[in-house]
């Protein structure tokens, strides 16, 4: 009897664990590279953006201080361009660019068409097109409150004023 109940509780715990699912998991090869990056100081974790719109996670050795070589292409490293993902420090590097992806060109983008800070008119236009329907109960509440206030006012006028 005790063994059966413990078996049932184990099955329940297993089903609960299966219900909790992460929304995204990296492939095994990428996860192993990420774990190795925490232990190795002379290598860097790189999220490599290819021309075929793929992301490759690689652990790459640092060459001569601030250079790395990925797929026979040299890229420069800058400590100010490190991105944080959970507990990992990584570089985002495009295949076609020598420098890592960063937010250092904010001043160049800030006034241009690509700037997302000034999207207020666009957002208002989109939200105006998709308006939330007003609940009829809310509209009726306002009418009922106005009628009650008018009746109380008329009663007070008749009682005290007229």
Secondary structure, 3 states (H helix, E strand, C coil): CHHHHHHHHHHHHHHHHHHCCCCCCCCHHHHHHHHHHHHCCCEEEEEEECCCCCEEEEEEEEECCCEEEECCEEEECCHHHCEEECCEEEEEEECCCCCECCCCCHHHHHCCCCCCCCCHHHHHHHHHHCCCCCCHHHHHHHHHHHHHHHHHHHHHHHHHHC
